[in-house]
Amino acid sequence: MYSIVSPVRTDVTRLRAFCGAALAAAGASQSDAAVAAGVLVRTDARGVHSHGVRTLPSHVRNLLDGGTTSPVSVEVVRQSAVTAVVDGRNGIGHVVASRAVDLAIDKARTSGVGVALVRNSNHFGAAGHYALTAAEAGFIGLATSNASPIMTAAGSRSKMLSNAPFAYAIPTGDFPMALDISMSATAGMKVRMAAERGEEMPEGLVVDADGRTTTDPREYAAGGALAPLGGHKGYGLALLTETLAGALSGSAMTSAVVPWLVNPGTPSGAGHSFLVMDVESFMERKEFDDRMRELMAEMRSAEPAPGVERVLVPGELEHEHERRALADGLDLDGVTWGHLEQVAQQLDLHEQWDAVPL
């Protein structure tokens, strides 16, 4: 067993293999397991630990209990030259979303713009992964999803809608400029992780069951909710996400989306939305890359505020984190490590598990 407070350094390739083996042992096809494991591990490699392998036990449980299915077989139920509506048929969310964004990329490559909306999917991890997929193929990508309600509406005292994950990624000729955020003041998984570690949270992020702000993350699981980012601003943008990923896709909306962490045997019915734009439909690639480098250089040239080492552009820190993880290994906190160890024991994956630490 490992200490709760001591991080454990892992090999990225072997961690990906372990996660794939766990998902396959829980019922995923080998190809679906590899896709989902790749999304989870890369998310950690980029430093977004709230949506990485920390969630593997829940995805395993969803497969074992029947909330998600594999092999994933998506169906395009409506499409045009630039648009598509994809039915995920309750498949693993990472796989459904990966196929949908690939479809949007194909349409953008042919028509300049591609939009894919998804219904009947499940939790797809970090939205940023799918925007990054588009950017690394040379396109501008936007990705969003709905989920079960975990956030208040501005002025309400209880959960009304999802915290609306939203991401963009833009090719620059260097690493993609990328942002992955939610419309809540913090991510729900970060609150759960703080509760596991016995940490308090700053005020303004979480409300208790009576709608009062609290610093105790345990209040979130006891009937509380996340607060919207910027009050009415986060609330309003979350409704845009619910419109695109929920209403327009034909997926379940708001309270009709099943909580995937609470009801692992029931498909969540979540919806996603992906928009992909072909840079070269607007200007020559070199001109765009030059302009993006100029834009980023201007931001980096800003004089840092007191206590700040340097001004970054979105995605720069994650890019550097991923490069270090691939070269030197990935550090996982002790709580996450303990969750993964339990998965290894549950699924009798001792040999694969023993190979993960560096």
C-alpha positions as CSV (number, residue, x, y, z in Angstrom):
1,M,0.0,0.0,0.0
2,Y,1.1,3.6,-0.7
3,S,0.9,6.7,1.5
4,I,-2.1,8.9,0.9
5,V,0.1,12.0,0.8
6,S,3.1,10.6,-1.1
7,P,2.9,10.7,-4.9
8,V,3.9,7.7,-7.0
9,R,5.8,8.1,-10.2
10,T,4.5,5.9,-13.1
11,D,5.4,5.1,-16.6
12,V,2.9,6.6,-19.0
13,T,2.9,3.8,-21.5
14,R,2.6,1.1,-18.8
15,L,-0.2,3.1,-17.1
16,R,-2.1,3.3,-20.3
17,A,-1.7,-0.5,-20.8
18,F,-3.0,-1.1,-17.3
19,C,-6.0,1.1,-17.7
20,G,-6.8,-0.6,-21.1
21,A,-6.5,-4.0,-19.5
22,A,-8.8,-3.0,-16.6
23,L,-11.5,-1.7,-19.0
24,A,-11.2,-4.8,-21.2
25,A,-11.5,-7.0,-18.1
26,A,-14.7,-5.1,-17.2
27,G,-16.2,-5.9,-20.6
28,A,-14.9,-3.4,-23.2
29,S,-13.5,-4.5,-26.5
30,Q,-9.8,-4.3,-26.9
31,S,-10.0,-1.4,-29.3
32,D,-12.6,0.6,-27.2
33,A,-10.5,0.0,-24.1
34,A,-7.4,1.3,-25.8
35,V,-9.2,4.5,-26.9
36,A,-10.7,5.2,-23.5
37,A,-7.4,4.4,-21.7
38,G,-5.6,6.8,-24.0
39,V,-7.9,9.6,-23.2
40,L,-7.7,9.1,-19.4
41,V,-3.9,8.8,-19.3
42,R,-3.2,11.7,-21.6
43,T,-5.5,13.8,-19.5
44,D,-3.3,13.1,-16.4
45,A,-0.2,13.6,-18.5
46,R,-1.4,17.1,-19.2
47,G,-1.9,17.7,-15.5
48,V,-5.7,17.6,-15.4
49,H,-5.9,15.0,-12.7
50,S,-9.6,15.5,-11.9
51,H,-10.6,13.9,-15.2
52,G,-7.9,11.3,-15.7
53,V,-7.2,7.9,-14.3
54,R,-8.8,9.0,-11.0
55,T,-12.1,8.1,-12.7
56,L,-11.1,4.7,-13.9
57,P,-12.9,2.8,-11.1
58,S,-16.1,4.5,-12.0
59,H,-15.8,3.6,-15.7
60,V,-15.0,0.0,-14.7
61,R,-18.1,-0.1,-12.5
62,N,-20.3,1.4,-15.3
63,L,-19.1,-1.4,-17.7
64,L,-19.6,-4.1,-15.1
65,D,-23.1,-2.9,-14.1
66,G,-24.2,-2.1,-17.7
67,G,-24.4,1.7,-17.7
68,T,-22.0,1.8,-20.6
69,T,-21.7,-0.8,-23.4
70,S,-19.0,-2.1,-25.7
71,P,-18.2,-2.7,-28.5
72,V,-19.3,0.8,-29.3
73,S,-21.5,1.0,-32.4
74,V,-22.5,4.6,-33.2
75,E,-25.2,5.5,-35.7
76,V,-25.3,8.7,-37.8
77,V,-29.1,9.5,-37.7
78,R,-29.1,12.8,-39.6
79,Q,-26.4,14.6,-41.6
80,S,-25.6,17.1,-44.2
81,A,-22.3,18.1,-45.9
82,V,-21.2,19.9,-42.7
83,T,-23.4,18.6,-39.9
84,A,-24.2,15.2,-38.3
85,V,-26.2,13.9,-35.4
86,V,-24.7,10.8,-33.9
87,D,-26.4,8.3,-31.7
88,G,-23.9,6.8,-29.3
89,R,-26.1,3.9,-28.3
90,N,-25.0,4.1,-24.7
91,G,-21.4,3.3,-25.6
92,I,-18.3,4.3,-23.7
93,G,-18.3,8.1,-23.8
94,H,-14.6,8.5,-24.7
95,V,-15.1,6.2,-27.7
96,V,-18.4,7.8,-28.8
97,A,-16.9,11.3,-28.6
98,S,-13.7,10.3,-30.4
99,R,-15.7,8.9,-33.3
100,A,-17.9,12.0,-33.4
101,V,-15.0,14.5,-33.4
102,D,-13.3,12.5,-36.1
103,L,-16.5,12.8,-38.2
104,A,-16.5,16.5,-37.6
105,I,-12.9,16.7,-38.7
106,D,-13.7,14.8,-41.9
107,K,-16.5,17.2,-42.7
108,A,-14.4,20.2,-42.1
109,R,-11.6,18.8,-44.3
110,T,-14.1,18.6,-47.1
111,S,-16.4,21.5,-46.5
112,G,-14.5,23.9,-44.3
113,V,-16.6,23.4,-41.2
114,G,-17.8,20.3,-39.5
115,V,-20.4,20.1,-36.6
116,A,-21.2,16.8,-34.9
117,L,-23.8,16.6,-32.1
118,V,-24.1,13.4,-30.0
119,R,-27.1,11.9,-28.2
120,N,-27.3,8.7,-26.0
121,S,-23.6,8.9,-24.8
122,N,-22.0,8.7,-21.4
123,H,-19.3,10.7,-19.5
124,F,-16.5,11.5,-22.0
125,G,-13.8,12.7,-19.7
126,A,-12.0,16.0,-20.3
127,A,-13.6,18.1,-23.1
128,G,-10.1,19.4,-23.9
129,H,-9.0,16.1,-25.3
130,Y,-11.4,16.3,-28.2
131,A,-10.7,19.9,-29.0
132,L,-7.0,19.0,-28.9
133,T,-7.6,16.1,-31.4
134,A,-8.9,18.7,-33.9
135,A,-6.1,21.1,-33.3
136,E,-3.4,18.5,-33.7
137,A,-5.0,17.6,-37.0
138,G,-4.6,21.3,-38.1
139,F,-8.2,22.5,-37.3
140,I,-9.7,24.8,-34.8
141,G,-11.8,22.7,-32.4
142,L,-14.5,23.4,-29.9
143,A,-16.0,20.7,-27.6
144,T,-18.7,20.7,-25.0
145,S,-21.1,18.3,-23.2
146,N,-24.0,18.2,-20.9
147,A,-24.3,16.0,-17.8
148,S,-26.6,15.5,-14.8
149,P,-27.3,18.6,-12.7
150,I,-24.5,19.4,-10.2
151,M,-24.6,23.3,-10.4
152,T,-27.0,25.9,-9.2
153,A,-28.8,28.3,-11.6
154,A,-28.0,31.9,-10.7
155,G,-30.2,32.7,-7.7
156,S,-31.2,29.1,-7.0
157,R,-30.4,27.0,-3.9
158,S,-30.1,23.6,-5.5
159,K,-28.7,21.7,-8.4
160,M,-30.4,22.7,-11.7
161,L,-28.0,21.9,-14.6
162,S,-24.6,20.5,-15.4
163,N,-21.4,22.6,-15.0
164,A,-21.1,22.6,-18.8
165,P,-17.6,21.5,-19.7
166,F,-16.3,23.6,-22.6
167,A,-13.0,23.5,-24.4
168,Y,-11.3,25.0,-27.4
169,A,-8.0,24.2,-29.1
170,I,-6.3,26.2,-31.9
171,P,-3.3,25.1,-34.0
172,T,-0.4,27.6,-33.9
173,G,2.4,26.0,-35.8
174,D,3.8,25.2,-32.3
175,F,1.8,23.6,-29.5
176,P,-2.0,24.2,-29.7
177,M,-3.4,27.1,-27.7
178,A,-6.0,25.3,-25.6
179,L,-8.5,26.0,-22.8
180,D,-10.6,23.4,-21.0
181,I,-13.0,24.8,-18.4
182,S,-16.4,24.3,-16.9
183,M,-19.1,26.9,-16.2
184,S,-18.9,26.1,-12.5
185,A,-16.5,27.9,-10.2
186,T,-14.6,24.6,-9.8
187,A,-14.9,21.0,-11.1
188,G,-17.1,18.5,-9.2
189,M,-14.3,15.9,-9.3
190,K,-11.9,18.5,-7.7
191,V,-14.4,18.9,-4.8
192,R,-14.6,15.1,-4.4
193,M,-10.8,14.9,-4.4
194,A,-10.6,17.6,-1.7
195,A,-13.0,15.7,0.4
196,E,-11.0,12.5,0.1
197,R,-7.9,14.4,1.2
198,G,-9.6,16.1,4.1
199,E,-8.9,19.6,2.6
200,E,-11.1,22.7,2.9
201,M,-12.0,24.8,-0.2
202,P,-12.1,28.5,-0.7
203,E,-15.5,30.2,-0.3
204,G,-17.7,30.7,-3.4
205,L,-17.1,27.4,-5.0
206,V,-19.6,25.1,-3.3
207,V,-23.0,25.6,-1.6
208,D,-24.6,23.2,0.9
209,A,-28.0,21.7,0.7
210,D,-29.6,24.9,1.9
211,G,-27.8,27.0,-0.8
212,R,-25.3,28.6,1.6
213,T,-21.7,28.9,0.6
214,T,-19.4,26.4,2.4
215,T,-15.7,25.6,2.6
216,D,-16.4,21.9,3.5
217,P,-16.2,19.8,0.3
218,R,-18.1,17.0,2.0
219,E,-21.2,19.2,1.8
220,Y,-21.2,18.7,-2.0
221,A,-21.9,15.0,-1.7
222,A,-24.4,15.6,1.1
223,G,-26.9,17.4,-1.1
224,G,-24.9,20.5,-2.0
225,A,-24.0,21.9,-5.4
226,L,-21.4,23.8,-7.3
227,A,-21.7,27.5,-7.8
228,P,-21.7,28.9,-11.3
229,L,-18.6,30.7,-12.5
230,G,-19.2,34.4,-12.3
231,G,-22.8,33.9,-11.2
232,H,-25.2,34.7,-14.0
233,K,-22.3,34.5,-16.6
234,G,-21.5,30.9,-15.9
235,Y,-25.2,30.1,-15.7
236,G,-26.0,31.7,-19.0
237,L,-23.1,29.9,-20.8
238,A,-24.2,26.6,-19.3
239,L,-27.6,27.0,-20.8
240,L,-25.9,27.5,-24.2
241,T,-24.1,24.2,-23.7
242,E,-27.3,22.5,-22.7
243,T,-28.9,23.9,-25.8
244,L,-26.2,22.6,-28.2
245,A,-25.3,19.3,-26.5
246,G,-28.7,18.6,-25.0
247,A,-31.7,20.2,-26.8
248,L,-30.4,20.3,-30.3
249,S,-28.7,16.9,-30.2
250,G,-31.8,15.2,-29.1
251,S,-30.1,13.8,-25.9
252,A,-31.4,13.9,-22.4
253,M,-31.4,17.3,-20.8
254,T,-30.8,18.6,-17.2
255,S,-32.4,16.3,-14.6
256,A,-33.2,13.6,-17.2
257,V,-29.4,12.9,-17.6
258,V,-28.6,10.1,-15.2
259,P,-25.7,10.7,-12.8
260,W,-23.0,8.3,-14.0
261,L,-21.2,8.2,-10.6
262,V,-24.3,7.4,-8.7
263,N,-26.2,5.1,-11.0
264,P,-23.5,3.0,-12.8
265,G,-26.1,0.5,-14.1
266,T,-28.1,3.1,-16.0
267,P,-27.0,4.8,-19.2
268,S,-26.6,8.5,-18.6
269,G,-28.1,9.7,-21.9
270,A,-25.5,12.5,-22.1
271,G,-25.0,14.6,-25.2
272,H,-22.0,16.3,-26.7
273,S,-21.3,19.0,-29.3
274,F,-18.2,19.4,-31.5
275,L,-17.4,22.2,-33.9
276,V,-14.4,22.0,-36.2
277,M,-13.1,24.7,-38.5
278,D,-10.6,24.4,-41.3
279,V,-8.1,27.3,-41.0
280,E,-7.3,27.1,-44.7
281,S,-10.9,27.9,-45.6
282,F,-10.2,31.3,-44.2
283,M,-6.6,32.1,-44.9
284,E,-3.3,30.5,-45.9
285,R,-1.9,28.2,-43.2
286,K,1.4,30.0,-42.9
287,E,-0.3,33.4,-42.5
288,F,-2.5,32.0,-39.7
289,D,0.4,30.4,-37.9
290,D,2.4,33.6,-38.1
291,R,-0.5,35.6,-36.7
292,M,-1.0,33.1,-33.9
293,R,2.6,33.2,-33.0
294,E,2.5,37.0,-32.9
295,L,-0.6,36.9,-30.7
296,M,1.0,34.5,-28.3
297,A,4.3,36.4,-28.2
298,E,2.4,39.6,-27.3
299,M,0.7,37.9,-24.4
300,R,4.0,36.4,-23.2
301,S,5.6,39.8,-23.3
302,A,3.3,41.2,-20.7
303,E,5.0,42.3,-17.5
304,P,4.2,39.7,-14.8
305,A,2.2,40.9,-11.8
306,P,3.9,40.7,-8.3
307,G,4.4,37.0,-7.4
308,V,3.9,35.8,-10.9
309,E,7.0,34.3,-12.7
310,R,5.8,34.6,-16.3
311,V,2.6,35.1,-18.4
312,L,1.5,32.0,-20.2
313,V,-1.0,31.4,-23.0
314,P,-3.8,28.8,-22.5
315,G,-2.5,25.2,-23.0
316,E,1.2,26.1,-22.4
317,L,1.4,24.8,-18.9
318,E,-0.4,21.5,-20.0
319,H,1.9,21.1,-22.9
320,E,5.0,21.4,-20.7
321,H,3.5,19.0,-18.2
322,E,2.9,16.4,-20.9
323,R,6.4,16.7,-22.2
324,R,7.8,16.1,-18.8
325,A,5.4,13.2,-18.1
326,L,6.4,11.5,-21.3
327,A,10.1,12.0,-20.7
328,D,10.4,11.5,-16.9
329,G,7.2,9.7,-15.8
330,L,3.9,10.8,-14.4
331,D,3.3,11.5,-10.7
332,L,0.0,10.3,-9.3
333,D,-1.2,11.2,-5.8
334,G,-1.6,8.5,-3.2
335,V,-5.4,8.6,-3.1
336,T,-5.6,8.1,-6.9
337,W,-3.0,5.3,-6.6
338,G,-5.0,3.6,-4.0
339,H,-8.1,3.7,-6.2
340,L,-6.2,2.1,-9.1
341,E,-4.7,-0.5,-6.8
342,Q,-8.2,-1.5,-5.8
343,V,-9.2,-1.9,-9.4
344,A,-6.1,-4.2,-10.0
345,Q,-7.2,-6.4,-7.0
346,Q,-10.9,-6.4,-8.1
347,L,-10.0,-7.5,-11.7
348,D,-7.0,-9.7,-10.8
349,L,-4.6,-7.7,-12.8
350,H,-1.6,-8.1,-10.5
351,E,1.0,-8.6,-13.2
352,Q,-0.1,-5.5,-15.2
353,W,-0.3,-3.4,-12.0
354,D,3.2,-4.4,-10.8
355,A,4.6,-3.0,-14.0
356,V,3.2,0.5,-13.7
357,P,5.5,2.2,-11.1
358,L,8.9,3.5,-12.3
